[in-house]
Amino acid sequence: MKSTTEEVKHVHAKALELLKSKEEVYEDSWVREGIRVLSASNYRKASGLEVMFRNGSWKKQPDKVKEDLLDEINYAAILYRLMEMEEEKE
């Protein structure tokens, strides 16, 4: 196994790849939606993941769960950036 940093870089690269593919469809809708909508979307996705991990159903559709986890990473990054943008306005 590589270092934790190297392993996380691998996952971040996958998340960025997914984001690029979705950005072609959704463009910059995250800016218009804002922090409240995005944080609610993040919560909904995390809640669904928690259920799948708890009841074991993630094993039936691991690719979907992996994509959802990458979405969570991207939501966190976008929320982080939205917070920075709000702070820059002040």
Buried (B, 14 or more C-beta within 10 A) or exposed (E): EEEEEEEEEEEBEBBBEBBEEBEEEEEEEBEEBEBEEBBEBBEEBBEEBEEBEEEEEBEEEEEEBBBBBBBBBBBBBBBEEBEEEEEEEE
